[in-house]
Amino acid sequence: MEAIKISDLCKAYGNTKAVNNISISVNRGEVFGLLGANGAGKSTTIECVLGTKKFDSGSVSILGMNPQTERKELFEKVGVQFQESNYQDKITVTELCEVTQALYKQPSDYVALLKQFSLLDKCKSQVSELSGGEKQRLFIIVALIPSPEVVFLDEITTGLDSRARRTVWNGLLELKKKGLTIFLTSHFMDEVEALCDRICILKKGTSIFSGTVQEAISRSPFEKFEEAYLWYTDEEEFNNESV
Ligand code: ADP
């Protein structure tokens, strides 16, 4: 059974086809990257997959369950990292982790996660006082507290410095080794190369490439993935239909 299966997913806002017939399947233990420029349809796809947005047609399942009708059972096994969250002003890192832990039947050891993502020294700090990069790492930890089988991570390392990015990559690769399935979005192609087993590139709601990073490179006229990615996504400078 696939960890995530998206079939013929469509979602329009008025005349805008935000997601146009997308099919993706992610195997268990895989790291899958959903890529594309701003407005390509990544967030809409993720929201439809998580059941927080109604879609027009198609079907979605996570761990064989329907995210709209089997929410309670499913979200015991699925972690989601939110970009911005409204936490109480004065809540500390430890308190947030404890509150989150209390919601789940078999939570992870959050102290180990704080250590793994180099945030243990901030455990007494208020969440509101953390730097952008520290908050980003904390939100990843919060997504991992349920001991999920699948985790959705949106722009994991935006705003992180080089060292913090490596910490996050290594932490995620460790969890992958233990069988975690990771569905992520990223605007950094070095990150995608370091982490993703397979990718899907969206352009204006349509999937224009699906496969491994190596396949993406070899089907383009370029040798570097970043250049290949720009070639796939950019309509002004390159014309990839001609190749
Ligand atoms: P991405 O996450 O890749 O930046 P989005 O899924 O946010 O892309 O957006 C895809 C398209 O849908 C864009 O053209 C965007 O303007 C449009 N869109 C997104 N949300 C809404 C909304 N709530 N109402 C109308 N149009 C929307």
py3Dmol code that shows the C-alpha trace and the ligand (Angstrom):
import py3Dmol

protein = """\
ATOM      1  CA  MET A   1       0.000   0.000   0.000  1.00  0.00           C
ATOM      2  CA  GLU A   2       1.237   3.496  -0.826  1.00  0.00           C
ATOM      3  CA  ALA A   3       1.631   5.973   2.016  1.00  0.00           C
ATOM      4  CA  ILE A   4      -0.042   8.711  -0.029  1.00  0.00           C
ATOM      5  CA  LYS A   5      -2.148   8.272  -3.147  1.00  0.00           C
ATOM      6  CA  ILE A   6      -3.516  11.208  -5.090  1.00  0.00           C
ATOM      7  CA  SER A   7      -5.529  10.383  -8.225  1.00  0.00           C
ATOM      8  CA  ASP A   8      -6.737  12.857 -10.853  1.00  0.00           C
ATOM      9  CA  LEU A   9      -7.041  15.657  -8.322  1.00  0.00           C
ATOM     10  CA  CYS A  10      -8.722  18.857  -9.571  1.00  0.00           C
ATOM     11  CA  LYS A  11      -9.450  22.090  -7.741  1.00  0.00           C
ATOM     12  CA  ALA A  12     -10.424  25.412  -9.324  1.00  0.00           C
ATOM     13  CA  TYR A  13     -11.007  28.837  -7.843  1.00  0.00           C
ATOM     14  CA  GLY A  14     -13.424  30.402 -10.313  1.00  0.00           C
ATOM     15  CA  ASN A  15     -11.608  30.250 -13.636  1.00  0.00           C
ATOM     16  CA  THR A  16      -8.230  29.472 -12.091  1.00  0.00           C
ATOM     17  CA  LYS A  17      -7.387  25.783 -12.275  1.00  0.00           C
ATOM     18  CA  ALA A  18      -5.165  25.737  -9.195  1.00  0.00           C
ATOM     19  CA  VAL A  19      -4.758  21.947  -9.361  1.00  0.00           C
ATOM     20  CA  ASN A  20      -5.360  20.364 -12.718  1.00  0.00           C
ATOM     21  CA  ASN A  21      -5.601  16.580 -12.811  1.00  0.00           C
ATOM     22  CA  ILE A  22      -2.677  15.718 -10.585  1.00  0.00           C
ATOM     23  CA  SER A  23      -1.811  12.117  -9.713  1.00  0.00           C
ATOM     24  CA  ILE A  24       0.975  11.292  -7.262  1.00  0.00           C
ATOM     25  CA  SER A  25       1.782   8.209  -5.310  1.00  0.00           C
ATOM     26  CA  VAL A  26       4.328   8.121  -2.525  1.00  0.00           C
ATOM     27  CA  ASN A  27       5.685   4.852  -1.183  1.00  0.00           C
ATOM     28  CA  ARG A  28       6.248   4.202   2.480  1.00  0.00           C
ATOM     29  CA  GLY A  29       9.637   5.394   3.659  1.00  0.00           C
ATOM     30  CA  GLU A  30      10.069   7.694   0.699  1.00  0.00           C
ATOM     31  CA  VAL A  31      10.914  11.405   0.757  1.00  0.00           C
ATOM     32  CA  PHE A  32       8.771  13.080  -1.885  1.00  0.00           C
ATOM     33  CA  GLY A  33       9.187  16.707  -2.993  1.00  0.00           C
ATOM     34  CA  LEU A  34       6.401  18.796  -4.497  1.00  0.00           C
ATOM     35  CA  LEU A  35       8.056  21.629  -6.382  1.00  0.00           C
ATOM     36  CA  GLY A  36       6.995  24.637  -8.402  1.00  0.00           C
ATOM     37  CA  ALA A  37       7.104  28.425  -8.485  1.00  0.00           C
ATOM     38  CA  ASN A  38       4.847  30.570  -6.311  1.00  0.00           C
ATOM     39  CA  GLY A  39       1.253  30.084  -7.425  1.00  0.00           C
ATOM     40  CA  ALA A  40       1.973  26.708  -9.079  1.00  0.00           C
ATOM     41  CA  GLY A  41      -0.572  24.936  -6.862  1.00  0.00           C
ATOM     42  CA  LYS A  42       1.525  23.304  -4.121  1.00  0.00           C
ATOM     43  CA  SER A  43      -0.414  24.657  -1.131  1.00  0.00           C
ATOM     44  CA  THR A  44      -3.771  23.913  -2.708  1.00  0.00           C
ATOM     45  CA  THR A  45      -2.635  20.340  -3.434  1.00  0.00           C
ATOM     46  CA  ILE A  46      -1.456  19.837   0.153  1.00  0.00           C
ATOM     47  CA  GLU A  47      -4.638  21.319   1.611  1.00  0.00           C
ATOM     48  CA  CYS A  48      -6.765  19.019  -0.558  1.00  0.00           C
ATOM     49  CA  VAL A  49      -4.640  16.037   0.449  1.00  0.00           C
ATOM     50  CA  LEU A  50      -4.926  16.883   4.149  1.00  0.00           C
ATOM     51  CA  GLY A  51      -8.683  17.307   3.835  1.00  0.00           C
ATOM     52  CA  THR A  52      -8.652  20.950   4.900  1.00  0.00           C
ATOM     53  CA  LYS A  53      -9.827  22.076   1.465  1.00  0.00           C
ATOM     54  CA  LYS A  54     -12.623  20.541  -0.588  1.00  0.00           C
ATOM     55  CA  PHE A  55     -11.591  19.501  -4.080  1.00  0.00           C
ATOM     56  CA  ASP A  56     -13.732  19.340  -7.209  1.00  0.00           C
ATOM     57  CA  SER A  57     -12.865  15.847  -8.409  1.00  0.00           C
ATOM     58  CA  GLY A  58     -10.375  13.023  -7.982  1.00  0.00           C
ATOM     59  CA  SER A  59      -9.478  11.041  -4.899  1.00  0.00           C
ATOM     60  CA  VAL A  60      -6.957  11.144  -2.082  1.00  0.00           C
ATOM     61  CA  SER A  61      -5.875   8.624   0.499  1.00  0.00           C
ATOM     62  CA  ILE A  62      -3.192   8.671   3.177  1.00  0.00           C
ATOM     63  CA  LEU A  63      -2.206   5.310   4.709  1.00  0.00           C
ATOM     64  CA  GLY A  64      -5.274   3.893   3.012  1.00  0.00           C
ATOM     65  CA  MET A  65      -7.584   6.316   4.808  1.00  0.00           C
ATOM     66  CA  ASN A  66      -9.776   9.138   3.584  1.00  0.00           C
ATOM     67  CA  PRO A  67      -8.505  12.422   5.080  1.00  0.00           C
ATOM     68  CA  GLN A  68     -11.968  13.960   5.024  1.00  0.00           C
ATOM     69  CA  THR A  69     -13.957  11.198   6.658  1.00  0.00           C
ATOM     70  CA  GLU A  70     -11.361   9.397   8.793  1.00  0.00           C
ATOM     71  CA  ARG A  71      -9.651  12.419  10.294  1.00  0.00           C
ATOM     72  CA  LYS A  72      -9.355  11.311  13.887  1.00  0.00           C
ATOM     73  CA  GLU A  73      -7.756   7.959  13.175  1.00  0.00           C
ATOM     74  CA  LEU A  74      -5.599   9.333  10.384  1.00  0.00           C
ATOM     75  CA  PHE A  75      -4.137  12.271  12.279  1.00  0.00           C
ATOM     76  CA  GLU A  76      -2.876   9.952  15.002  1.00  0.00           C
ATOM     77  CA  LYS A  77      -0.443   8.770  12.306  1.00  0.00           C
ATOM     78  CA  VAL A  78       0.169  11.897  10.266  1.00  0.00           C
ATOM     79  CA  GLY A  79       2.181  14.960  11.299  1.00  0.00           C
ATOM     80  CA  VAL A  80       1.757  18.368   9.708  1.00  0.00           C
ATOM     81  CA  GLN A  81       4.112  21.301  10.015  1.00  0.00           C
ATOM     82  CA  PHE A  82       2.337  24.611   9.790  1.00  0.00           C
ATOM     83  CA  GLN A  83       4.167  27.686   8.572  1.00  0.00           C
ATOM     84  CA  GLU A  84       2.604  30.005  11.081  1.00  0.00           C
ATOM     85  CA  SER A  85       0.711  29.025  14.123  1.00  0.00           C
ATOM     86  CA  ASN A  86      -1.249  30.920  16.682  1.00  0.00           C
ATOM     87  CA  TYR A  87       0.155  29.790  19.960  1.00  0.00           C
ATOM     88  CA  GLN A  88      -0.486  31.512  23.252  1.00  0.00           C
ATOM     89  CA  ASP A  89       1.845  34.458  23.632  1.00  0.00           C
ATOM     90  CA  LYS A  90       3.751  33.325  26.674  1.00  0.00           C
ATOM     91  CA  ILE A  91       3.926  29.576  26.016  1.00  0.00           C
ATOM     92  CA  THR A  92       7.441  28.162  26.288  1.00  0.00           C
ATOM     93  CA  VAL A  93       9.046  25.596  23.990  1.00  0.00           C
ATOM     94  CA  THR A  94       8.730  22.861  26.638  1.00  0.00           C
ATOM     95  CA  GLU A  95       5.096  23.741  27.375  1.00  0.00           C
ATOM     96  CA  LEU A  96       4.179  23.644  23.698  1.00  0.00           C
ATOM     97  CA  CYS A  97       5.858  20.251  23.317  1.00  0.00           C
ATOM     98  CA  GLU A  98       4.072  18.917  26.415  1.00  0.00           C
ATOM     99  CA  VAL A  99       0.667  20.213  25.317  1.00  0.00           C
ATOM    100  CA  THR A 100       1.193  18.632  21.900  1.00  0.00           C
ATOM    101  CA  GLN A 101       2.429  15.358  23.404  1.00  0.00           C
ATOM    102  CA  ALA A 102      -0.712  15.116  25.564  1.00  0.00           C
ATOM    103  CA  LEU A 103      -2.878  15.010  22.426  1.00  0.00           C
ATOM    104  CA  TYR A 104      -1.431  11.732  21.160  1.00  0.00           C
ATOM    105  CA  LYS A 105      -1.564   8.120  22.253  1.00  0.00           C
ATOM    106  CA  GLN A 106       2.047   7.211  21.489  1.00  0.00           C
ATOM    107  CA  PRO A 107       4.007  10.442  21.303  1.00  0.00           C
ATOM    108  CA  SER A 108       7.728  10.677  20.605  1.00  0.00           C
ATOM    109  CA  ASP A 109      10.198  11.783  23.223  1.00  0.00           C
ATOM    110  CA  TYR A 110      10.230  15.507  22.532  1.00  0.00           C
ATOM    111  CA  VAL A 111      13.485  16.033  24.432  1.00  0.00           C
ATOM    112  CA  ALA A 112      15.216  13.713  21.960  1.00  0.00           C
ATOM    113  CA  LEU A 113      13.666  15.688  19.089  1.00  0.00           C
ATOM    114  CA  LEU A 114      14.772  19.009  20.609  1.00  0.00           C
ATOM    115  CA  LYS A 115      18.271  17.552  20.827  1.00  0.00           C
ATOM    116  CA  GLN A 116      18.167  16.143  17.307  1.00  0.00           C
ATOM    117  CA  PHE A 117      17.165  19.533  15.872  1.00  0.00           C
ATOM    118  CA  SER A 118      19.573  21.512  18.138  1.00  0.00           C
ATOM    119  CA  LEU A 119      16.872  23.319  20.070  1.00  0.00           C
ATOM    120  CA  LEU A 120      17.323  21.868  23.541  1.00  0.00           C
ATOM    121  CA  ASP A 121      19.048  25.008  24.837  1.00  0.00           C
ATOM    122  CA  LYS A 122      15.897  26.979  23.989  1.00  0.00           C
ATOM    123  CA  CYS A 123      13.489  24.733  25.881  1.00  0.00           C
ATOM    124  CA  LYS A 124      12.714  27.364  28.517  1.00  0.00           C
ATOM    125  CA  SER A 125      12.332  30.211  25.996  1.00  0.00           C
ATOM    126  CA  GLN A 126       8.963  31.568  24.993  1.00  0.00           C
ATOM    127  CA  VAL A 127       7.963  30.533  21.487  1.00  0.00           C
ATOM    128  CA  SER A 128       7.298  34.182  20.610  1.00  0.00           C
ATOM    129  CA  GLU A 129      10.916  35.053  21.435  1.00  0.00           C
ATOM    130  CA  LEU A 130      12.513  32.471  19.142  1.00  0.00           C
ATOM    131  CA  SER A 131      14.216  33.547  15.937  1.00  0.00           C
ATOM    132  CA  GLY A 132      12.524  32.701  12.635  1.00  0.00           C
ATOM    133  CA  GLY A 133      14.861  29.752  12.104  1.00  0.00           C
ATOM    134  CA  GLU A 134      14.301  28.425  15.625  1.00  0.00           C
ATOM    135  CA  LYS A 135      10.517  28.657  15.205  1.00  0.00           C
ATOM    136  CA  GLN A 136      10.818  26.824  11.912  1.00  0.00           C
ATOM    137  CA  ARG A 137      12.670  23.953  13.616  1.00  0.00           C
ATOM    138  CA  LEU A 138      10.215  23.944  16.510  1.00  0.00           C
ATOM    139  CA  PHE A 139       7.284  23.564  14.109  1.00  0.00           C
ATOM    140  CA  ILE A 140       9.017  20.571  12.523  1.00  0.00           C
ATOM    141  CA  ILE A 141       9.457  19.062  15.992  1.00  0.00           C
ATOM    142  CA  VAL A 142       5.765  19.678  16.785  1.00  0.00           C
ATOM    143  CA  ALA A 143       4.860  17.847  13.564  1.00  0.00           C
ATOM    144  CA  LEU A 144       7.051  14.907  14.658  1.00  0.00           C
ATOM    145  CA  ILE A 145       5.750  14.618  18.240  1.00  0.00           C
ATOM    146  CA  PRO A 146       2.826  12.333  17.278  1.00  0.00           C
ATOM    147  CA  SER A 147       5.416   9.706  16.117  1.00  0.00           C
ATOM    148  CA  PRO A 148       3.831   9.964  12.708  1.00  0.00           C
ATOM    149  CA  GLU A 149       4.182   7.423   9.908  1.00  0.00           C
ATOM    150  CA  VAL A 150       3.804  10.244   7.395  1.00  0.00           C
ATOM    151  CA  VAL A 151       4.779  13.874   7.805  1.00  0.00           C
ATOM    152  CA  PHE A 152       3.930  16.900   5.649  1.00  0.00           C
ATOM    153  CA  LEU A 153       6.519  19.676   5.755  1.00  0.00           C
ATOM    154  CA  ASP A 154       6.002  22.976   3.979  1.00  0.00           C
ATOM    155  CA  GLU A 155       9.192  24.886   3.063  1.00  0.00           C
ATOM    156  CA  ILE A 156      11.230  23.250   5.780  1.00  0.00           C
ATOM    157  CA  THR A 157      14.324  25.394   5.741  1.00  0.00           C
ATOM    158  CA  THR A 158      13.165  28.791   4.542  1.00  0.00           C
ATOM    159  CA  GLY A 159      14.888  31.324   6.788  1.00  0.00           C
ATOM    160  CA  LEU A 160      17.455  28.924   8.221  1.00  0.00           C
ATOM    161  CA  ASP A 161      21.197  29.502   8.118  1.00  0.00           C
ATOM    162  CA  SER A 162      23.502  26.883   6.589  1.00  0.00           C
ATOM    163  CA  ARG A 163      24.225  25.068   9.828  1.00  0.00           C
ATOM    164  CA  ALA A 164      20.559  24.925  10.835  1.00  0.00           C
ATOM    165  CA  ARG A 165      19.629  23.619   7.382  1.00  0.00           C
ATOM    166  CA  ARG A 166      22.139  20.785   7.736  1.00  0.00           C
ATOM    167  CA  THR A 167      20.753  19.994  11.186  1.00  0.00           C
ATOM    168  CA  VAL A 168      17.243  19.753   9.744  1.00  0.00           C
ATOM    169  CA  TRP A 169      18.375  17.641   6.764  1.00  0.00           C
ATOM    170  CA  ASN A 170      20.294  15.236   9.002  1.00  0.00           C
ATOM    171  CA  GLY A 171      17.398  14.998  11.438  1.00  0.00           C
ATOM    172  CA  LEU A 172      14.989  14.162   8.644  1.00  0.00           C
ATOM    173  CA  LEU A 173      17.346  11.629   7.052  1.00  0.00           C
ATOM    174  CA  GLU A 174      17.664   9.895  10.429  1.00  0.00           C
ATOM    175  CA  LEU A 175      13.877   9.652  10.668  1.00  0.00           C
ATOM    176  CA  LYS A 176      13.688   8.430   7.091  1.00  0.00           C
ATOM    177  CA  LYS A 177      16.036   5.590   8.027  1.00  0.00           C
ATOM    178  CA  LYS A 178      13.474   4.574  10.631  1.00  0.00           C
ATOM    179  CA  GLY A 179      10.795   4.371   7.940  1.00  0.00           C
ATOM    180  CA  LEU A 180       9.144   7.798   8.113  1.00  0.00           C
ATOM    181  CA  THR A 181       7.447   8.921   4.890  1.00  0.00           C
ATOM    182  CA  ILE A 182       8.070  12.607   4.192  1.00  0.00           C
ATOM    183  CA  PHE A 183       6.091  14.815   1.807  1.00  0.00           C
ATOM    184  CA  LEU A 184       7.737  18.210   1.494  1.00  0.00           C
ATOM    185  CA  THR A 185       7.790  21.418  -0.486  1.00  0.00           C
ATOM    186  CA  SER A 186      10.957  23.402  -0.997  1.00  0.00           C
ATOM    187  CA  HIS A 187      12.338  26.241  -3.080  1.00  0.00           C
ATOM    188  CA  PHE A 188      15.929  25.103  -2.568  1.00  0.00           C
ATOM    189  CA  MET A 189      17.183  22.660  -5.142  1.00  0.00           C
ATOM    190  CA  ASP A 190      20.268  21.630  -3.118  1.00  0.00           C
ATOM    191  CA  GLU A 191      17.854  20.583  -0.395  1.00  0.00           C
ATOM    192  CA  VAL A 192      15.702  18.660  -2.830  1.00  0.00           C
ATOM    193  CA  GLU A 193      18.786  16.871  -4.161  1.00  0.00           C
ATOM    194  CA  ALA A 194      19.943  16.030  -0.639  1.00  0.00           C
ATOM    195  CA  LEU A 195      16.618  14.716   0.587  1.00  0.00           C
ATOM    196  CA  CYS A 196      14.148  13.682  -2.092  1.00  0.00           C
ATOM    197  CA  ASP A 197      13.840  10.208  -3.593  1.00  0.00           C
ATOM    198  CA  ARG A 198      11.286  11.468  -6.089  1.00  0.00           C
ATOM    199  CA  ILE A 199       9.793  14.793  -7.068  1.00  0.00           C
ATOM    200  CA  CYS A 200       6.861  16.276  -8.929  1.00  0.00           C
ATOM    201  CA  ILE A 201       7.203  19.703 -10.531  1.00  0.00           C
ATOM    202  CA  LEU A 202       4.013  21.715 -10.884  1.00  0.00           C
ATOM    203  CA  LYS A 203       3.437  24.560 -13.273  1.00  0.00           C
ATOM    204  CA  LYS A 204       0.139  26.434 -13.269  1.00  0.00           C
ATOM    205  CA  GLY A 205      -1.586  23.559 -11.536  1.00  0.00           C
ATOM    206  CA  THR A 206      -0.319  20.878 -13.923  1.00  0.00           C
ATOM    207  CA  SER A 207       2.351  18.272 -13.277  1.00  0.00           C
ATOM    208  CA  ILE A 208       5.129  18.875 -15.794  1.00  0.00           C
ATOM    209  CA  PHE A 209       7.648  16.400 -14.417  1.00  0.00           C
ATOM    210  CA  SER A 210       7.489  13.441 -12.128  1.00  0.00           C
ATOM    211  CA  GLY A 211      10.426  11.152 -11.303  1.00  0.00           C
ATOM    212  CA  THR A 212      13.833  11.292  -9.641  1.00  0.00           C
ATOM    213  CA  VAL A 213      16.158  14.284  -9.588  1.00  0.00           C
ATOM    214  CA  GLN A 214      18.531  12.384 -11.898  1.00  0.00           C
ATOM    215  CA  GLU A 215      15.716  11.785 -14.397  1.00  0.00           C
ATOM    216  CA  ALA A 216      14.752  15.459 -14.212  1.00  0.00           C
ATOM    217  CA  ILE A 217      18.334  16.397 -15.099  1.00  0.00           C
ATOM    218  CA  SER A 218      18.688  13.879 -17.893  1.00  0.00           C
ATOM    219  CA  ARG A 219      15.426  14.931 -19.547  1.00  0.00           C
ATOM    220  CA  SER A 220      16.632  18.549 -19.607  1.00  0.00           C
ATOM    221  CA  PRO A 221      19.470  20.154 -21.597  1.00  0.00           C
ATOM    222  CA  PHE A 222      21.317  20.908 -18.351  1.00  0.00           C
ATOM    223  CA  GLU A 223      23.675  19.092 -16.033  1.00  0.00           C
ATOM    224  CA  LYS A 224      22.828  20.881 -12.818  1.00  0.00           C
ATOM    225  CA  PHE A 225      19.485  20.264 -11.151  1.00  0.00           C
ATOM    226  CA  GLU A 226      18.864  23.932 -10.331  1.00  0.00           C
ATOM    227  CA  GLU A 227      19.241  24.865 -14.004  1.00  0.00           C
ATOM    228  CA  ALA A 228      17.063  21.945 -15.061  1.00  0.00           C
ATOM    229  CA  TYR A 229      14.414  23.016 -12.538  1.00  0.00           C
ATOM    230  CA  LEU A 230      14.418  26.576 -13.879  1.00  0.00           C
ATOM    231  CA  TRP A 231      14.132  25.217 -17.382  1.00  0.00           C
ATOM    232  CA  TYR A 232      11.078  23.159 -16.406  1.00  0.00           C
ATOM    233  CA  THR A 233       9.376  25.991 -14.566  1.00  0.00           C
ATOM    234  CA  ASP A 234      10.366  29.129 -16.408  1.00  0.00           C
ATOM    235  CA  GLU A 235       8.450  30.028 -19.525  1.00  0.00           C
ATOM    236  CA  GLU A 236      10.246  33.244 -20.362  1.00  0.00           C
ATOM    237  CA  GLU A 237      13.881  32.268 -20.807  1.00  0.00           C
ATOM    238  CA  PHE A 238      13.626  28.689 -21.917  1.00  0.00           C
ATOM    239  CA  ASN A 239      11.299  26.801 -24.152  1.00  0.00           C
ATOM    240  CA  ASN A 240      11.370  23.238 -22.892  1.00  0.00           C
ATOM    241  CA  GLU A 241       8.753  22.052 -25.348  1.00  0.00           C
ATOM    242  CA  SER A 242      11.262  22.384 -28.172  1.00  0.00           C
ATOM    243  CA  VAL A 243      13.679  19.815 -26.743  1.00  0.00           C
TER     244      VAL A 243
END
"""
ligand_1 = """\
27
ADP
P 1.657 27.649 -4.356
O 1.425 27.026 -3.037
O 2.398 26.768 -5.318
O 2.284 29.013 -4.247
P -1.239 27.969 -4.431
O -1.812 26.622 -4.281
O -1.222 28.854 -3.223
O 0.223 27.863 -5.060
O -2.037 28.756 -5.583
C -2.373 28.172 -6.850
C -3.242 29.157 -7.631
O -4.509 29.282 -7.000
C -2.670 30.555 -7.742
O -3.018 31.066 -9.007
C -3.385 31.306 -6.638
O -3.501 32.678 -6.954
C -4.748 30.635 -6.639
N -5.390 30.622 -5.304
C -4.898 30.044 -4.185
N -5.770 30.176 -3.153
C -6.840 30.852 -3.645
C -8.086 31.305 -3.077
N -8.391 31.043 -1.796
N -8.937 31.951 -3.888
C -8.650 32.184 -5.191
N -7.502 31.799 -5.788
C -6.603 31.137 -5.039
"""
view = py3Dmol.view(width=600, height=400)
view.addModel(protein, "pdb")
view.setStyle({"model": 0}, {"cartoon": {"style": "trace"}})
view.addModel(ligand_1, "xyz")
view.setStyle({"model": 1}, {"stick": {}})
view.zoomTo()
view.show()
